[in-house]
Amino acid sequence: MTAVPAHLTDRARQWLAQDPDPATRRELEGLLARAESGHPVALADLSDRFAADLEFGTAGLRGALGAGPNRMNRVVVMRAAAGIAAWLGSAGHVVVGYDARHRSADFAEDSAAVLTGAGHRVSLLPRPLPTPVLAHTVRDLGADAGIMVTASHNPPGDNGYKVYVGGTGAAAGAQIVAPVDAEISAAIARTGPVTSLPLGSEWTVLGEEAVERYLAAVTSLPLGTDRDLSVVYTAMHGVGGRLLVRAMERAGFARPAVVAAQFDPDPDFPTVEFPNPEEPGAMDLAFAAGEDAGADLVLANDPDADRLAVAVPGYGLLTGDEVGGLMAEYVLGETSGADRVVAASIVSSVLLAEIARDRGVHYEETLTGFKWLARAGLPGLRPVFAYEEALGYCVGGDGGRPVADKDGIGAALVVAALAARAKRERRTLVDLLDDQARRHGLHLSDQLSVRVEDVSVISEVMRRLRERPPAVFGPLAVTGVEDFAEGLGALAPTDALRFRLEGSVWGRVTLRPSGTEPKLKAYAEVVLDAEGDTGSARAQGRGLLAELMASVAEAVR
């Protein structure tokens, strides 16, 4: 029988002494007892929970729920809130929001108690609400910071904690970037036991005016005048459902038909394996409802409603790059000014750069994540559109943008507006994609994710590909490699590789570790001439892309 190391027992008992949560105390007590009785699985679990602290980065915190410093729980959240309180200094104003995941409301209230105990003013959103409502409210109230308790589209056993900067500038309400993450992390490390933290109770619970002001902002986006459109919508068991319906109706669209089985918030996400519209099977109920209803469009939000999936019945799900290209042309047609800037991340299609060049507006490529995309062109230029292929879109108009972050509800309104305009002309989004392909070439993209148990596997794959880059991916030759590890151009260093490809068509493959999950992600794009038959070009391109992705999958094993 393997004995539990004394240092591990000591750390576990110290944790139990400060944990205010009866549920996680019972969990840890039971786990410790099983480990001390010689259960090897329990010992491995206990060791993992205390092997390290859950890392606080620019994406905040995200991890599995449970007891211990390497899990999401009330102790970890209270320490994070104390770190944010110390980073802010004195007498700051923080807006706190939360979704409907397990423990989100508890974590939000714990944050409010710690922050008010440290002398800060806290405005708590009135109920579980989408992440973009929090991002909007931070800038709307001129708060100093914002906290959103959410794990977005992670599995049901996870939760997370995102931090937003405040102020009054164009980046107000955007997610934090370095060095803020390191400063908060250092402040968290200096925090003692949570039993020593002063706790307050005088926070303000905001009323419905916060929601109304968000709705007023997103319905002021450039939405044209066409409203004849039939939509089927799924909230994917998240918090976006009722707000999306209200936004559509307030903007003048007919009430969308909803997928009832997925409309109400449910932290167990019972109808899907993963609550992510990109995952196979997640959209099946919505696809079936769209076909049955003869809908023009199927829309889906992820659980915290900061992402948007778009499908055309009879055609299928559009990629994030396809939706991004269509939205960009629409927004640029509805706005004006030489100071406009559009942005996409390094893993998104090159199509947006071509659209920007054609329209005479500024284009900026950023690292992945809206913490970077939200700051594109600042200061000096006016952001009107940014997107990344993972179904995230940020839209603005001539009057500014409501949210300096991705927003699945505002994006849904813009997609509905452009689809309604197309319908008036007896056309669909697929027709618009064909038009775009004739103008700019057919851009087809795909991605794959390799989930691992041991994250060191990802580092080893990236090291191997740096040292021995492949000569070919599928039918295309590798003609160049861009390594972002030391920074590239104006971009900060990040762990990513991009391979330029040539052959019968032009292409590229980008690889990077996920920032929120134990995954290695690969993104591929091919570009074909499509001046003639777009259907034939699309079939050819999909065949090439399938070969390319199979080769990439082999290379990252």
C-alpha positions in Angstrom: 0.0 0.0 0.0 1.4 3.4 -1.0 1.4 5.9 1.8 0.1 9.4 1.2 3.1 11.8 1.3 3.1 13.9 4.5 3.3 17.2 2.5 0.2 16.2 0.5 -1.8 15.3 3.7 -0.7 18.6 5.3 -1.8 20.7 2.2 -5.1 18.9 2.1 -5.8 19.5 5.8 -4.8 23.2 5.5 -7.2 23.5 2.6 -10.0 21.9 4.6 -9.4 24.4 7.4 -10.1 27.4 5.2 -12.8 26.0 2.9 -16.2 27.7 3.6 -18.1 25.2 1.4 -19.6 22.1 3.1 -19.9 20.3 -0.2 -16.2 20.5 -1.2 -15.1 19.9 2.4 -17.0 16.6 2.4 -15.6 15.8 -1.1 -12.0 16.4 0.0 -12.4 14.6 3.4 -13.8 11.5 1.5 -11.0 11.6 -1.0 -8.3 12.0 1.6 -9.7 9.1 3.6 -9.8 6.8 0.6 -6.2 7.9 -0.3 -5.0 7.1 3.2 -6.7 3.7 3.0 -4.5 2.8 0.1 -6.8 3.5 -3.0 -4.3 4.3 -5.8 -6.9 6.1 -7.9 -7.8 8.3 -4.9 -4.2 9.1 -4.3 -3.6 10.1 -7.9 -6.7 12.3 -7.8 -5.6 13.9 -4.6 -2.1 14.5 -6.0 -3.5 16.1 -9.1 -5.7 18.5 -7.1 -2.7 19.7 -5.1 0.0 19.4 -7.7 -0.3 23.1 -8.7 -2.6 26.1 -8.4 -5.1 26.6 -11.2 -3.3 29.1 -13.4 -4.6 32.6 -13.7 -3.9 34.0 -17.2 -5.3 36.4 -19.7 -8.4 34.1 -20.0 -8.8 34.2 -16.2 -9.4 30.9 -14.6 -11.0 27.8 -16.1 -11.1 24.2 -14.8 -13.0 21.3 -13.4 -15.2 21.9 -10.4 -14.0 20.3 -7.2 -11.9 20.8 -4.0 -8.3 21.8 -4.1 -6.2 24.6 -5.6 -6.1 22.9 -9.0 -9.9 23.0 -9.3 -12.7 25.6 -9.5 -14.2 26.1 -6.1 -15.1 28.9 -3.6 -11.6 29.1 -2.1 -10.0 29.5 -5.5 -12.6 32.1 -6.5 -12.3 34.1 -3.3 -8.5 34.2 -3.7 -8.9 35.4 -7.2 -11.3 38.1 -6.1 -8.8 39.2 -3.4 -6.1 39.4 -6.1 -8.3 41.5 -8.3 -9.1 43.7 -5.3 -5.5 44.3 -4.5 -4.6 44.9 -8.2 -7.4 47.6 -8.4 -6.1 49.5 -5.4 -8.7 51.3 -3.4 -12.3 52.3 -3.9 -12.8 50.8 -7.4 -16.0 49.8 -9.1 -16.4 46.2 -10.3 -19.3 44.7 -12.3 -19.9 41.0 -11.7 -21.9 38.7 -13.9 -22.5 35.0 -14.1 -24.0 32.3 -16.2 -26.2 29.3 -15.3 -23.5 26.7 -14.8 -23.1 24.8 -11.5 -21.9 27.1 -8.8 -21.7 30.2 -10.9 -24.1 32.2 -8.7 -22.2 31.2 -5.6 -18.9 32.2 -7.2 -20.4 35.6 -8.2 -21.6 36.3 -4.7 -18.3 35.2 -3.1 -16.5 37.6 -5.5 -18.9 40.4 -4.5 -18.3 39.7 -0.8 -14.5 39.7 -1.1 -14.4 42.9 -3.2 -16.8 44.9 -1.0 -14.9 43.7 2.0 -11.7 45.1 0.4 -13.4 48.5 0.0 -14.6 48.3 -3.6 -18.1 49.0 -5.0 -19.7 46.1 -6.7 -22.6 46.0 -9.1 -23.9 42.4 -9.5 -26.0 41.6 -12.6 -29.5 40.6 -11.6 -29.6 37.0 -12.8 -27.7 34.5 -15.0 -27.0 36.5 -18.2 -24.8 36.3 -21.4 -21.2 37.3 -21.2 -21.7 40.2 -23.7 -24.2 41.8 -21.2 -21.4 41.9 -18.6 -18.9 43.3 -21.2 -21.4 46.0 -22.2 -22.3 46.9 -18.6 -18.6 47.4 -17.6 -18.2 50.2 -20.3 -21.8 51.5 -19.9 -21.3 52.2 -16.2 -17.7 53.3 -16.6 -16.6 50.7 -14.1 -13.0 49.9 -13.3 -13.2 46.2 -14.0 -15.6 43.4 -14.7 -15.7 39.7 -13.7 -17.7 37.1 -15.5 -18.2 33.6 -14.0 -18.5 31.3 -17.0 -16.8 28.4 -18.7 -18.4 29.3 -22.0 -18.9 26.0 -24.0 -16.7 23.7 -21.8 -18.2 20.4 -20.5 -20.7 20.6 -17.7 -18.2 19.7 -14.9 -16.2 22.9 -15.6 -16.5 26.5 -14.6 -14.4 29.6 -15.1 -13.7 33.2 -14.3 -13.0 36.0 -16.8 -11.7 39.5 -16.0 -12.4 42.6 -18.0 -10.7 46.0 -17.9 -12.8 49.1 -17.4 -12.4 52.8 -17.9 -13.8 55.0 -20.7 -11.6 54.3 -23.7 -12.4 52.3 -26.8 -11.0 49.1 -25.1 -13.2 49.5 -22.0 -15.0 46.2 -21.4 -12.4 44.1 -23.2 -10.7 41.1 -21.6 -7.4 41.7 -19.8 -4.0 41.3 -21.6 -0.5 41.1 -20.2 0.9 42.3 -17.9 -2.4 42.6 -16.1 -2.7 38.8 -15.8 0.7 38.5 -14.2 0.0 41.4 -11.8 -3.3 39.8 -10.7 -1.7 36.4 -10.4 1.1 37.8 -8.2 -1.6 39.4 -6.0 -3.4 36.1 -5.7 -0.2 34.4 -4.7 0.2 36.9 -1.8 -3.3 36.2 -0.5 -3.4 34.3 2.8 -6.1 31.9 3.9 -9.6 33.0 2.8 -10.7 32.8 6.4 -8.6 36.0 7.0 -10.3 38.0 4.2 -12.8 40.7 5.3 -16.1 40.0 3.7 -18.7 42.7 2.9 -22.4 42.5 2.1 -23.3 45.9 0.7 -23.1 45.3 -3.0 -25.8 46.5 -5.4 -27.8 44.1 -7.4 -28.6 45.8 -10.7 -32.1 45.9 -12.1 -33.4 45.2 -15.5 -32.1 48.5 -16.8 -28.7 46.9 -17.4 -30.3 44.4 -19.7 -32.5 47.1 -21.4 -29.4 49.2 -22.1 -27.6 46.3 -23.6 -30.7 45.5 -25.8 -30.9 49.2 -26.9 -27.2 49.1 -27.9 -27.3 45.9 -30.0 -30.5 46.8 -31.7 -28.9 50.1 -32.8 -26.3 48.2 -34.9 -26.6 48.7 -38.7 -29.4 46.3 -39.4 -30.9 47.8 -42.6 -34.7 47.7 -43.1 -35.5 44.1 -44.4 -37.2 41.9 -41.8 -39.0 39.1 -43.7 -37.1 36.1 -42.4 -38.0 32.7 -40.8 -35.5 31.7 -38.1 -35.1 28.6 -35.9 -32.9 29.2 -32.8 -31.3 27.1 -30.1 -29.8 28.4 -26.9 -27.8 25.2 -26.3 -29.1 25.0 -22.7 -27.5 28.3 -22.0 -28.5 31.8 -20.9 -29.0 33.4 -24.3 -32.4 32.2 -25.2 -34.8 34.8 -23.8 -32.5 37.7 -24.5 -32.0 36.6 -28.1 -35.7 36.4 -28.7 -36.2 39.8 -27.1 -33.5 41.3 -29.3 -34.9 39.9 -32.5 -38.4 41.1 -31.7 -37.2 44.6 -30.6 -35.2 44.9 -33.9 -38.4 44.2 -35.8 -37.9 40.5 -36.8 -40.5 37.8 -36.2 -40.1 35.8 -33.1 -37.8 32.9 -33.9 -39.0 29.3 -33.5 -37.0 27.8 -30.7 -35.7 24.4 -30.0 -37.7 23.8 -26.8 -35.5 21.0 -25.5 -32.5 23.3 -25.4 -34.1 26.7 -24.7 -34.0 26.8 -20.9 -30.7 27.1 -19.0 -29.6 23.6 -17.8 -26.0 23.3 -16.4 -26.0 19.6 -17.3 -26.5 20.2 -21.0 -28.5 17.0 -21.3 -29.1 16.8 -25.0 -25.5 17.3 -26.2 -22.2 15.6 -25.5 -20.4 19.0 -25.5 -22.4 22.3 -25.4 -20.4 23.7 -28.3 -22.2 24.4 -31.7 -19.0 23.3 -33.5 -19.1 19.8 -32.0 -20.6 17.0 -34.0 -24.2 16.3 -33.1 -24.6 19.5 -31.0 -26.8 21.1 -33.7 -28.8 18.1 -34.7 -32.0 19.1 -33.0 -31.8 22.6 -34.5 -31.1 21.2 -38.0 -34.1 19.0 -37.7 -36.3 21.8 -36.5 -35.1 24.1 -39.3 -35.9 21.5 -42.0 -39.3 20.7 -40.5 -40.2 24.4 -40.3 -38.9 25.3 -43.7 -36.9 28.0 -42.1 -34.6 30.4 -43.9 -31.9 30.3 -41.3 -30.9 28.3 -38.2 -29.0 30.2 -35.4 -27.4 28.9 -32.3 -25.6 30.5 -29.4 -23.2 28.7 -27.1 -24.1 28.5 -23.4 -22.9 32.0 -22.4 -24.1 33.5 -25.8 -20.9 35.1 -26.8 -20.6 32.9 -29.9 -23.0 32.4 -32.9 -23.4 29.4 -35.2 -25.2 29.9 -38.5 -26.8 27.2 -40.8 -28.8 27.3 -43.9 -31.4 24.4 -44.1 -30.5 22.1 -46.9 -26.9 23.3 -47.0 -25.7 22.9 -43.5 -23.5 24.7 -41.0 -21.5 27.7 -42.3 -17.9 27.9 -41.0 -16.9 30.8 -38.8 -14.7 32.1 -41.7 -17.7 32.0 -44.1 -19.9 33.9 -41.7 -17.1 36.3 -40.9 -16.6 37.1 -44.6 -20.3 37.7 -45.2 -20.7 39.9 -42.1 -17.6 41.9 -43.0 -19.0 42.9 -46.4 -22.4 43.7 -44.9 -21.0 45.9 -42.1 -18.6 47.7 -44.5 -21.5 48.4 -46.8 -23.5 49.8 -43.9 -20.8 52.0 -42.4 -18.5 54.7 -43.8 -15.2 56.4 -43.2 -11.5 56.0 -44.0 -10.7 55.4 -40.4 -12.5 52.0 -40.2 -10.6 48.9 -39.2 -11.5 45.3 -39.4 -9.6 42.5 -37.8 -9.1 38.7 -37.7 -6.9 36.4 -35.8 -3.9 34.4 -37.1 -6.0 31.2 -37.3 -8.8 32.8 -39.4 -9.1 33.1 -43.1 -7.1 35.5 -45.2 -10.3 36.5 -46.9 -11.0 39.4 -44.6 -7.7 41.0 -45.6 -8.7 40.8 -49.2 -12.1 42.3 -48.5 -10.5 45.1 -46.5 -8.1 45.9 -49.4 -11.0 45.8 -51.9 -13.1 48.2 -49.7 -10.2 50.5 -48.9 -10.3 50.1 -45.1 -7.6 49.1 -42.6 -7.0 45.5 -41.8 -5.2 44.1 -38.7 -4.2 40.5 -37.9 -4.0 39.7 -34.2 -3.2 36.7 -32.0 -6.1 34.4 -31.2 -8.7 35.7 -28.7 -10.9 38.7 -28.4 -8.6 40.2 -25.8 -6.4 41.0 -28.9 -9.1 41.5 -31.5 -11.0 44.0 -29.4 -7.9 46.2 -29.4 -7.2 46.1 -33.1 -6.6 49.5 -34.6 -6.5 51.3 -31.2 -5.8 54.1 -30.7 -6.6 56.1 -33.8 -8.8 53.8 -35.9 -12.5 52.9 -35.5 -13.2 49.2 -35.1 -16.3 48.2 -37.0 -15.8 44.4 -37.3 -13.6 41.7 -35.9 -14.0 37.9 -35.9 -12.2 34.6 -35.3 -13.1 31.3 -36.9 -14.3 29.8 -33.7 -17.7 31.5 -34.2 -16.9 34.7 -32.4 -17.9 38.1 -33.9 -17.7 41.7 -32.7 -19.7 44.3 -34.7 -19.8 48.0 -34.6 -21.5 50.8 -36.6 -20.8 54.4 -37.3 -21.8 55.2 -33.7 -19.3 52.8 -32.2 -19.6 49.2 -31.0 -21.8 48.1 -28.1 -19.4 45.5 -26.8 -15.6 45.3 -27.0 -15.7 41.5 -27.0 -17.4 38.8 -29.0 -21.2 38.9 -28.9 -23.4 36.1 -30.2 -26.6 38.1 -29.8 -25.5 41.3 -31.7 -24.0 39.0 -34.3 -27.3 37.1 -34.7 -29.1 40.4 -35.4 -26.6 41.3 -38.1 -26.7 37.9 -39.7 -30.5 38.0 -39.7 -30.4 41.5 -41.4 -28.1 40.4 -44.2 -30.1 37.2 -44.7 -33.4 39.1 -44.9 -31.9 41.5 -47.5 -30.8 38.4 -49.5 -34.2 36.9 -49.2 -35.8 40.1 -50.6 -33.6 39.5 -53.6 -34.7 35.8 -53.8 -31.3 34.7 -52.6 -29.7 32.9 -49.7 -26.5 33.1 -47.7 -25.2 30.3 -49.9 -25.7 32.5 -53.0 -23.8 35.3 -51.2 -20.9 32.9 -50.5 -20.8 32.1 -54.2 -20.7 35.8 -55.2 -17.9 36.3 -52.7 -16.0 33.4 -54.1 -16.2 34.8 -57.6 -14.8 38.1 -56.4 -12.1 37.0 -54.0 -11.5 33.3 -54.8 -13.1 30.4 -53.0 -11.7 30.2 -49.4 -12.4 27.0 -47.7 -11.3 26.2 -44.2 -11.5 23.4 -41.6 -10.0 22.6 -38.2 -9.4 19.7 -36.0 -8.7 19.4 -32.2 -6.6 16.7 -30.6 -7.6 16.2 -27.0 -4.9 14.8 -24.7 -4.8 13.6 -21.1 -1.1 14.7 -20.7 -0.5 18.3 -21.9 3.2 17.6 -22.2 2.2 15.6 -25.4 1.2 19.0 -27.0 4.6 20.6 -26.2 6.4 17.6 -27.6 4.4 17.7 -30.9 5.1 21.5 -31.3 8.8 20.9 -30.5 9.1 18.1 -33.1 7.4 20.2 -35.8 9.7 23.1 -35.1 12.8 21.0 -35.4 11.6 18.8 -38.3 8.9 20.6 -40.3 7.1 18.4 -42.8 7.9 18.9 -46.5 4.3 18.4 -47.5 0.8 18.4 -46.0 -1.4 16.2 -48.2 -1.1 17.2 -51.8 0.5 20.6 -51.1 4.2 21.4 -50.6 5.3 23.4 -47.5 7.0 26.5 -48.9 7.5 28.4 -45.7 7.1 28.3 -41.9 6.2 31.1 -39.6 7.1 30.5 -35.9 5.3 32.9 -33.6 7.2 31.7 -30.5 9.5 34.8 -30.4 6.9 37.2 -31.7 6.2 37.9 -35.4 6.0 41.5 -36.7 4.0 43.5 -34.2 2.5 40.4 -32.6 3.5 39.3 -29.1 5.2 35.9 -28.7 2.8 32.9 -28.7 3.1 29.2 -29.1 1.9 28.8 -32.8 3.3 27.6 -36.1 2.0 28.5 -39.6 2.9 26.6 -42.7 2.5 28.2 -46.1 1.5 25.7 -48.8 1.5 25.7 -52.6 0.6 23.2 -55.3 -2.5 23.0 -57.5 -3.9 25.7 -55.1 -2.6 28.0 -52.4 -3.1 27.1 -48.7 -1.9 27.3 -45.2 -2.0 25.3 -41.9 -1.7 26.8 -38.5 -1.1 24.9 -35.3 -1.4 26.0 -31.7 -2.3 24.7 -28.2 -5.8 25.6 -26.9 -5.7 28.3 -24.3 -8.6 26.9 -22.3 -8.6 23.1 -22.8 -6.0 20.3 -23.1 -6.1 20.3 -26.9 -3.8 20.8 -29.8 -5.7 22.7 -32.5 -5.0 22.7 -36.2 -6.5 25.1 -38.8 -6.3 24.7 -42.5 -7.3 26.9 -45.4 -7.2 26.4 -49.2 -7.9 29.1 -51.8 -9.2 28.2 -55.3 -10.1 30.2 -58.4 -13.9 30.2 -58.7 -14.7 32.6 -61.5 -16.7 30.0 -63.3 -18.6 27.1 -61.7 -18.5 27.6 -58.0 -20.1 24.2 -57.3 -17.3 22.4 -59.1 -14.6 24.5 -57.3 -16.3 23.9 -54.0 -16.3 20.1 -54.6 -12.6 20.2 -55.6 -11.7 22.3 -52.7 -13.4 20.1 -50.1 -11.6 17.1 -51.5 -8.3 18.9 -51.2 -9.1 20.1 -47.7 -10.1 16.6 -46.6 -6.7 15.3 -47.9 -5.0 18.2 -46.2 -6.7 17.6 -42.8 -5.9 13.9 -42.9 -2.3 14.7 -43.4 -2.3 17.2 -40.6 -4.0 14.7 -38.3 -1.2 12.2 -39.0 1.5 14.8 -38.5 0.3 15.8 -35.0 0.0 12.3 -33.6 
